[in-house]
């Protein structure tokens, strides 16, 4: 047997595994966004360790101290609480709301999207018309309605954001699934008698993961922004809980005396949302087979 007939798998496998990360790191903006996202997640998880003080520790003697004050690199809020501590815990709450809302709403939307595409004859019309109805209600309006029922709080914001995520994910998944359903191996799997549940789980869902992952990354930034907006309106986290939108809402009363109380949380929200949007765009380009060389 000739040595040339043996495939060199050692050279073929690594590029496939490292392809996505390599493509992201080739783009300076994507690499910077990825590094920032990893840093943000790390400091949010380690907030109890990194925070220099207790987030509820009031000290009115240092109320509204400006950034650069002794022991307060970013200043203090109206209650004299360290801004760094409040930002770390506020970022933690905002990211947690984003994870739960994107995960719960995305999972429900993906399931409805798969069902609409797979059982197109019976379920596509009813499911997608329901999604169209849900899309007609803005997330802010949904948040107001849920807050009126359950009262303001983190639960109301997460529920509103989850509901607003469902129709968007359903439309994305349905579109991707309809493309996959036209491929030959789906018909072959049906011909050998594979069950519907196994066909969806083993063949349909894995081939839609790229679209789901890209949308979830982009949606995550939108959810953080919407959650902060709802908290800014008083529908989300209630005092003394630290949350970026609520911190900005509290600081608007002191813009002329201590602008840092509102400006710093808003700047952090801006960079977090920007990083997730840039990362989502980069993932979309990296996972697009038409752009692979």
Beta strands, then each sheet from edge to edge (+ up, - down):
end
